[in-house]
Amino acid sequence: MPESIFVIGSSNTDMVIQSDRLPKPGETIMGGHFLMNAGGKGANQAVAAARLNGRVYFVANVGTDVFGQRAIEQFVREKINTDFISADLIHPSGVALINVDANGENCITVAPGANGYLTPDLVAKVLQQITPRDLVLVQLEIPMATIEYLVRQCARQSVRVILNPAPARHLSDELIEKVFLITPNEREAEFLTGISIGEPASIKMAAERLHQKGIANVIITLGKRGAYWSSVNGYGYVEAPSRKAIDTTAAGDCFNGALTVALSENKSLEEATRFACKAASLSVTKVGAQASMPTLQELEDVHT
């Protein structure tokens, strides 16, 4: 039986405006289309994993407002275990404002709300349920103190942590060396290593720099170009299937959710990367964050 997946992270409501182009500073653009979708990197990745038949537990902190209530209802519909979602009586649920242009590119501003109060105490009770067979997936939209506590405790319990370092924040070498796998995109890899990402040689160099910090497994995502994987067993590129992008908002979250499902099924790092690229390439053909996450059946129906 596949291992359980514990996704620990943020839950937001995304307010999305689609327009021909992104506004410049100080500019107002008229004529956009408005959508309100469930989002947040943690929630997105939990939904992505659940739709691909992962056994998912989501750990988060949401407000008691209508946004938090609707989020939990949606997780239940997605067959995600919600036992470890805390209801914050003081702080509102997180909200993200997203602009998307005609090419599917986006810019995002997040008001974290209750996500900023997902404390180590709220995570501690979850750790009692996690075994070395399970996988933990975490991002950087929750407090760094909580992430550091989580990674440290998981290392003591021999639990594998997949760290999606988004949005980019400073990470200590002490934290990085305790992580099983890190999955930065090009900008995040450059932020973490100081290496400008461009030609293939620079991507390999950035991965090597992360290995030197003590982490055994690295995947650098490259958008529509696919991803680069590297471990003690080898390295290589995986090309992403070519798709017409409509909205790239949660493609990275889809990649991480799918990747974790594949690893929970004991696929190799290369196989898991290939599966994740296929899922992410399909997600960009739909609008929205969680709404764009493909099901396993949809992936099986696509031959390329």
C-alpha beads as a LAMMPS data file, in Angstrom:
LAMMPS data file: protein, C-alpha beads

304 atoms
303 bonds

1 atom types
1 bond types

-500.0 500.0 xlo xhi
-500.0 500.0 ylo yhi
-500.0 500.0 zlo zhi

Masses

1 110.0

Atoms # bond

1 1 1 0.000 0.000 0.000
2 1 1 1.334 3.511 -0.833
3 1 1 2.574 5.610 2.051
4 1 1 0.463 8.405 3.488
5 1 1 1.245 11.950 2.380
6 1 1 1.166 14.739 4.951
7 1 1 0.983 18.131 3.244
8 1 1 1.749 20.932 5.690
9 1 1 1.152 24.446 4.453
10 1 1 -1.094 27.323 3.464
11 1 1 -4.718 27.579 2.429
12 1 1 -5.911 30.707 0.619
13 1 1 -8.805 31.987 -1.418
14 1 1 -7.528 33.247 -4.781
15 1 1 -9.092 36.364 -6.295
16 1 1 -8.132 36.115 -9.971
17 1 1 -8.415 38.747 -12.706
18 1 1 -7.693 37.731 -16.293
19 1 1 -6.690 40.449 -18.763
20 1 1 -4.738 40.828 -22.008
21 1 1 -1.610 41.883 -20.134
22 1 1 -0.347 42.523 -16.631
23 1 1 -0.674 46.135 -15.402
24 1 1 2.416 48.277 -14.987
25 1 1 3.052 50.036 -11.634
26 1 1 0.419 52.739 -11.126
27 1 1 -1.664 51.573 -14.084
28 1 1 -5.322 50.492 -14.094
29 1 1 -6.488 47.996 -16.733
30 1 1 -10.155 47.622 -17.597
31 1 1 -12.002 44.709 -19.135
32 1 1 -10.658 41.822 -17.102
33 1 1 -12.586 38.685 -16.128
34 1 1 -12.921 37.912 -12.402
35 1 1 -12.797 34.466 -10.787
36 1 1 -12.666 33.384 -7.151
37 1 1 -10.913 30.068 -6.572
38 1 1 -9.558 27.987 -3.718
39 1 1 -5.763 28.268 -3.517
40 1 1 -2.694 28.440 -1.287
41 1 1 0.412 26.397 -2.057
42 1 1 -0.223 23.840 0.654
43 1 1 -3.866 23.359 -0.280
44 1 1 -3.061 23.263 -3.984
45 1 1 -0.485 20.540 -3.475
46 1 1 -2.796 18.547 -1.211
47 1 1 -5.569 18.643 -3.830
48 1 1 -3.132 17.760 -6.620
49 1 1 -1.949 14.707 -4.685
50 1 1 -5.471 13.630 -3.704
51 1 1 -6.778 13.794 -7.280
52 1 1 -3.947 11.482 -8.305
53 1 1 -5.087 8.949 -5.685
54 1 1 -2.605 9.910 -2.976
55 1 1 -3.571 9.182 0.648
56 1 1 -3.469 12.791 1.784
57 1 1 -3.621 14.469 5.183
58 1 1 -3.621 18.260 5.083
59 1 1 -2.224 20.266 7.992
60 1 1 -3.161 23.963 7.987
61 1 1 -4.580 26.891 9.946
62 1 1 -7.664 28.699 8.581
63 1 1 -9.997 31.379 9.884
64 1 1 -13.525 30.721 11.065
65 1 1 -14.815 32.962 8.256
66 1 1 -16.655 31.792 5.160
67 1 1 -13.384 31.328 3.261
68 1 1 -12.084 28.868 5.861
69 1 1 -15.368 26.995 6.050
70 1 1 -15.592 26.627 2.272
71 1 1 -11.990 25.461 2.098
72 1 1 -12.560 22.645 4.562
73 1 1 -15.740 21.597 2.756
74 1 1 -13.759 21.426 -0.481
75 1 1 -10.997 19.315 1.093
76 1 1 -13.599 16.835 2.309
77 1 1 -15.027 16.605 -1.216
78 1 1 -11.513 15.909 -2.490
79 1 1 -11.222 13.029 0.031
80 1 1 -8.448 14.763 1.964
81 1 1 -8.187 14.025 5.680
82 1 1 -8.904 17.310 7.525
83 1 1 -8.332 16.144 11.119
84 1 1 -5.282 18.395 11.474
85 1 1 -6.723 21.635 10.085
86 1 1 -6.982 24.176 12.906
87 1 1 -9.672 26.861 13.119
88 1 1 -8.170 30.216 14.098
89 1 1 -10.596 32.252 16.212
90 1 1 -8.622 35.484 15.818
91 1 1 -7.098 35.715 12.359
92 1 1 -8.872 35.613 8.976
93 1 1 -8.226 33.022 6.310
94 1 1 -5.494 33.762 3.800
95 1 1 -6.279 35.577 0.546
96 1 1 -4.271 35.920 -2.687
97 1 1 -4.756 38.527 -5.432
98 1 1 -3.715 37.151 -8.829
99 1 1 -3.394 38.851 -12.210
100 1 1 -3.152 36.562 -15.257
101 1 1 -2.337 37.749 -18.796
102 1 1 -3.320 36.320 -22.192
103 1 1 -0.179 34.138 -22.264
104 1 1 -0.981 32.525 -18.935
105 1 1 1.746 34.413 -17.047
106 1 1 0.820 35.777 -13.629
107 1 1 1.783 37.983 -10.694
108 1 1 0.527 37.260 -7.189
109 1 1 0.186 39.132 -3.877
110 1 1 -0.706 37.134 -0.755
111 1 1 -2.226 38.259 2.573
112 1 1 -1.381 35.178 4.687
113 1 1 -3.840 35.708 7.544
114 1 1 -4.186 32.528 9.625
115 1 1 -1.438 30.827 7.621
116 1 1 1.030 33.025 9.465
117 1 1 -0.087 31.451 12.736
118 1 1 0.407 27.782 11.881
119 1 1 2.728 27.346 14.862
120 1 1 4.993 24.469 15.932
121 1 1 2.419 23.598 18.628
122 1 1 -0.232 23.001 15.978
123 1 1 2.149 20.799 13.997
124 1 1 3.462 18.823 16.988
125 1 1 0.341 16.671 17.321
126 1 1 0.623 15.656 13.670
127 1 1 4.126 14.306 14.146
128 1 1 2.771 11.684 16.523
129 1 1 0.842 10.159 13.596
130 1 1 3.668 10.162 11.021
131 1 1 5.829 7.070 10.480
132 1 1 9.081 6.598 8.515
133 1 1 7.013 5.064 5.702
134 1 1 5.158 8.341 5.151
135 1 1 6.117 11.445 3.189
136 1 1 5.871 15.066 4.335
137 1 1 5.479 17.856 1.751
138 1 1 5.992 21.443 2.899
139 1 1 6.353 24.889 1.295
140 1 1 7.379 28.327 2.569
141 1 1 4.031 30.134 3.002
142 1 1 3.923 29.298 6.719
143 1 1 6.215 30.562 9.537
144 1 1 9.878 29.633 9.192
145 1 1 9.998 28.615 12.856
146 1 1 7.341 25.989 12.107
147 1 1 9.212 24.723 9.047
148 1 1 12.469 24.440 10.995
149 1 1 10.725 22.598 13.830
150 1 1 8.993 20.262 11.396
151 1 1 12.148 19.394 9.460
152 1 1 14.163 18.875 12.626
153 1 1 11.575 16.568 14.186
154 1 1 11.052 14.614 10.978
155 1 1 14.800 14.039 10.749
156 1 1 14.778 12.629 14.283
157 1 1 11.906 10.316 13.335
158 1 1 13.559 9.278 10.019
159 1 1 10.635 10.761 8.064
160 1 1 11.327 11.970 4.519
161 1 1 10.557 15.656 3.911
162 1 1 10.052 17.106 0.446
163 1 1 10.661 20.858 0.584
164 1 1 9.229 23.081 -2.122
165 1 1 11.138 26.328 -1.372
166 1 1 8.427 28.674 -2.598
167 1 1 8.158 31.559 -2.293
168 1 1 11.934 32.022 -2.119
169 1 1 13.239 32.611 1.404
170 1 1 16.599 32.201 3.084
171 1 1 17.206 28.623 4.224
172 1 1 20.019 27.608 6.540
173 1 1 22.379 24.814 5.536
174 1 1 21.366 23.084 8.780
175 1 1 17.775 22.915 7.554
176 1 1 18.623 21.935 3.982
177 1 1 20.829 19.012 4.991
178 1 1 17.913 17.427 6.895
179 1 1 15.595 17.466 3.868
180 1 1 15.079 14.370 1.708
181 1 1 14.328 16.297 -1.498
182 1 1 14.229 19.960 -2.495
183 1 1 12.259 21.203 -5.537
184 1 1 13.100 24.812 -6.443
185 1 1 12.172 26.423 -9.740
186 1 1 14.812 28.355 -11.678
187 1 1 14.435 31.609 -9.727
188 1 1 14.373 29.826 -6.375
189 1 1 17.441 27.747 -7.294
190 1 1 19.279 30.939 -8.204
191 1 1 18.222 32.541 -4.909
192 1 1 19.429 29.525 -2.895
193 1 1 22.730 28.990 -4.696
194 1 1 23.741 32.375 -6.111
195 1 1 24.175 30.718 -9.523
196 1 1 22.462 32.423 -12.462
197 1 1 20.291 29.808 -14.162
198 1 1 20.468 29.760 -17.950
199 1 1 22.313 27.127 -19.965
200 1 1 22.143 23.429 -18.954
201 1 1 25.591 23.637 -17.375
202 1 1 24.379 26.274 -14.907
203 1 1 21.373 24.136 -13.925
204 1 1 23.641 21.185 -13.181
205 1 1 25.983 23.488 -11.262
206 1 1 23.107 24.807 -9.116
207 1 1 22.008 21.255 -8.316
208 1 1 25.567 20.360 -7.339
209 1 1 25.730 23.409 -5.061
210 1 1 22.592 22.181 -3.283
211 1 1 24.110 18.700 -2.962
212 1 1 27.163 20.320 -1.363
213 1 1 24.860 21.770 1.282
214 1 1 24.041 18.203 2.324
215 1 1 20.839 17.349 0.459
216 1 1 20.790 14.031 -1.401
217 1 1 17.994 14.683 -3.905
218 1 1 17.353 17.794 -6.006
219 1 1 14.786 18.628 -8.681
220 1 1 14.923 22.007 -10.416
221 1 1 11.713 22.731 -12.306
222 1 1 12.091 24.549 -15.629
223 1 1 8.534 25.541 -16.539
224 1 1 7.506 24.474 -20.020
225 1 1 10.978 22.994 -20.577
226 1 1 10.395 20.306 -17.950
227 1 1 12.674 19.570 -15.004
228 1 1 16.197 18.521 -14.043
229 1 1 16.631 15.773 -11.434
230 1 1 19.794 14.855 -9.569
231 1 1 20.612 12.286 -6.892
232 1 1 23.327 9.827 -5.849
233 1 1 21.899 7.452 -8.470
234 1 1 22.313 9.817 -11.407
235 1 1 20.892 12.934 -13.011
236 1 1 19.102 14.057 -16.134
237 1 1 16.491 16.187 -17.827
238 1 1 12.832 15.337 -18.301
239 1 1 11.023 17.233 -21.029
240 1 1 7.500 18.429 -20.370
241 1 1 4.781 17.586 -22.904
242 1 1 3.987 20.599 -25.065
243 1 1 0.655 22.223 -24.186
244 1 1 -1.019 25.548 -24.923
245 1 1 -0.854 27.369 -21.585
246 1 1 -3.993 29.146 -20.451
247 1 1 -3.072 29.717 -16.791
248 1 1 0.229 28.731 -15.146
249 1 1 -0.840 29.825 -11.644
250 1 1 -0.486 26.486 -9.831
251 1 1 1.633 24.432 -12.227
252 1 1 4.453 24.206 -9.694
253 1 1 2.047 23.074 -6.988
254 1 1 0.645 20.427 -9.319
255 1 1 4.177 19.240 -10.029
256 1 1 4.987 18.865 -6.326
257 1 1 1.750 17.095 -5.474
258 1 1 2.145 14.658 -8.362
259 1 1 5.811 14.097 -7.574
260 1 1 5.002 13.181 -3.978
261 1 1 2.324 10.714 -5.049
262 1 1 4.756 8.984 -7.397
263 1 1 7.414 8.771 -4.683
264 1 1 4.819 7.403 -2.243
265 1 1 4.332 4.594 -4.762
266 1 1 8.086 3.864 -4.682
267 1 1 8.819 5.197 -8.154
268 1 1 12.376 6.322 -8.849
269 1 1 13.248 10.031 -8.805
270 1 1 13.398 10.072 -12.605
271 1 1 10.057 8.257 -12.959
272 1 1 8.456 10.561 -10.396
273 1 1 9.804 13.631 -12.204
274 1 1 8.374 12.390 -15.504
275 1 1 4.961 11.764 -13.916
276 1 1 5.004 15.222 -12.292
277 1 1 5.910 16.955 -15.565
278 1 1 3.005 15.261 -17.299
279 1 1 0.572 16.331 -14.572
280 1 1 1.852 19.922 -14.457
281 1 1 1.694 20.276 -18.249
282 1 1 -1.964 19.304 -18.145
283 1 1 -2.752 21.723 -15.309
284 1 1 -1.775 24.788 -17.358
285 1 1 -4.540 24.015 -19.860
286 1 1 -7.165 24.945 -17.236
287 1 1 -7.967 28.146 -15.339
288 1 1 -7.521 28.369 -11.579
289 1 1 -5.351 26.792 -8.923
290 1 1 -7.053 23.765 -7.377
291 1 1 -9.585 23.723 -10.212
292 1 1 -6.755 23.037 -12.666
293 1 1 -5.404 19.941 -10.914
294 1 1 -5.863 16.881 -13.154
295 1 1 -7.290 13.581 -11.993
296 1 1 -5.464 10.300 -12.479
297 1 1 -8.020 9.346 -15.123
298 1 1 -7.315 12.546 -17.067
299 1 1 -3.595 11.774 -17.033
300 1 1 -4.183 8.214 -18.192
301 1 1 -6.384 9.499 -21.029
302 1 1 -3.532 11.683 -22.342
303 1 1 -0.990 9.714 -24.354
304 1 1 1.756 12.336 -24.597

Bonds

1 1 1 2
2 1 2 3
3 1 3 4
4 1 4 5
5 1 5 6
6 1 6 7
7 1 7 8
8 1 8 9
9 1 9 10
10 1 10 11
11 1 11 12
12 1 12 13
13 1 13 14
14 1 14 15
15 1 15 16
16 1 16 17
17 1 17 18
18 1 18 19
19 1 19 20
20 1 20 21
21 1 21 22
22 1 22 23
23 1 23 24
24 1 24 25
25 1 25 26
26 1 26 27
27 1 27 28
28 1 28 29
29 1 29 30
30 1 30 31
31 1 31 32
32 1 32 33
33 1 33 34
34 1 34 35
35 1 35 36
36 1 36 37
37 1 37 38
38 1 38 39
39 1 39 40
40 1 40 41
41 1 41 42
42 1 42 43
43 1 43 44
44 1 44 45
45 1 45 46
46 1 46 47
47 1 47 48
48 1 48 49
49 1 49 50
50 1 50 51
51 1 51 52
52 1 52 53
53 1 53 54
54 1 54 55
55 1 55 56
56 1 56 57
57 1 57 58
58 1 58 59
59 1 59 60
60 1 60 61
61 1 61 62
62 1 62 63
63 1 63 64
64 1 64 65
65 1 65 66
66 1 66 67
67 1 67 68
68 1 68 69
69 1 69 70
70 1 70 71
71 1 71 72
72 1 72 73
73 1 73 74
74 1 74 75
75 1 75 76
76 1 76 77
77 1 77 78
78 1 78 79
79 1 79 80
80 1 80 81
81 1 81 82
82 1 82 83
83 1 83 84
84 1 84 85
85 1 85 86
86 1 86 87
87 1 87 88
88 1 88 89
89 1 89 90
90 1 90 91
91 1 91 92
92 1 92 93
93 1 93 94
94 1 94 95
95 1 95 96
96 1 96 97
97 1 97 98
98 1 98 99
99 1 99 100
100 1 100 101
101 1 101 102
102 1 102 103
103 1 103 104
104 1 104 105
105 1 105 106
106 1 106 107
107 1 107 108
108 1 108 109
109 1 109 110
110 1 110 111
111 1 111 112
112 1 112 113
113 1 113 114
114 1 114 115
115 1 115 116
116 1 116 117
117 1 117 118
118 1 118 119
119 1 119 120
120 1 120 121
121 1 121 122
122 1 122 123
123 1 123 124
124 1 124 125
125 1 125 126
126 1 126 127
127 1 127 128
128 1 128 129
129 1 129 130
130 1 130 131
131 1 131 132
132 1 132 133
133 1 133 134
134 1 134 135
135 1 135 136
136 1 136 137
137 1 137 138
138 1 138 139
139 1 139 140
140 1 140 141
141 1 141 142
142 1 142 143
143 1 143 144
144 1 144 145
145 1 145 146
146 1 146 147
147 1 147 148
148 1 148 149
149 1 149 150
150 1 150 151
151 1 151 152
152 1 152 153
153 1 153 154
154 1 154 155
155 1 155 156
156 1 156 157
157 1 157 158
158 1 158 159
159 1 159 160
160 1 160 161
161 1 161 162
162 1 162 163
163 1 163 164
164 1 164 165
165 1 165 166
166 1 166 167
167 1 167 168
168 1 168 169
169 1 169 170
170 1 170 171
171 1 171 172
172 1 172 173
173 1 173 174
174 1 174 175
175 1 175 176
176 1 176 177
177 1 177 178
178 1 178 179
179 1 179 180
180 1 180 181
181 1 181 182
182 1 182 183
183 1 183 184
184 1 184 185
185 1 185 186
186 1 186 187
187 1 187 188
188 1 188 189
189 1 189 190
190 1 190 191
191 1 191 192
192 1 192 193
193 1 193 194
194 1 194 195
195 1 195 196
196 1 196 197
197 1 197 198
198 1 198 199
199 1 199 200
200 1 200 201
201 1 201 202
202 1 202 203
203 1 203 204
204 1 204 205
205 1 205 206
206 1 206 207
207 1 207 208
208 1 208 209
209 1 209 210
210 1 210 211
211 1 211 212
212 1 212 213
213 1 213 214
214 1 214 215
215 1 215 216
216 1 216 217
217 1 217 218
218 1 218 219
219 1 219 220
220 1 220 221
221 1 221 222
222 1 222 223
223 1 223 224
224 1 224 225
225 1 225 226
226 1 226 227
227 1 227 228
228 1 228 229
229 1 229 230
230 1 230 231
231 1 231 232
232 1 232 233
233 1 233 234
234 1 234 235
235 1 235 236
236 1 236 237
237 1 237 238
238 1 238 239
239 1 239 240
240 1 240 241
241 1 241 242
242 1 242 243
243 1 243 244
244 1 244 245
245 1 245 246
246 1 246 247
247 1 247 248
248 1 248 249
249 1 249 250
250 1 250 251
251 1 251 252
252 1 252 253
253 1 253 254
254 1 254 255
255 1 255 256
256 1 256 257
257 1 257 258
258 1 258 259
259 1 259 260
260 1 260 261
261 1 261 262
262 1 262 263
263 1 263 264
264 1 264 265
265 1 265 266
266 1 266 267
267 1 267 268
268 1 268 269
269 1 269 270
270 1 270 271
271 1 271 272
272 1 272 273
273 1 273 274
274 1 274 275
275 1 275 276
276 1 276 277
277 1 277 278
278 1 278 279
279 1 279 280
280 1 280 281
281 1 281 282
282 1 282 283
283 1 283 284
284 1 284 285
285 1 285 286
286 1 286 287
287 1 287 288
288 1 288 289
289 1 289 290
290 1 290 291
291 1 291 292
292 1 292 293
293 1 293 294
294 1 294 295
295 1 295 296
296 1 296 297
297 1 297 298
298 1 298 299
299 1 299 300
300 1 300 301
301 1 301 302
302 1 302 303
303 1 303 304
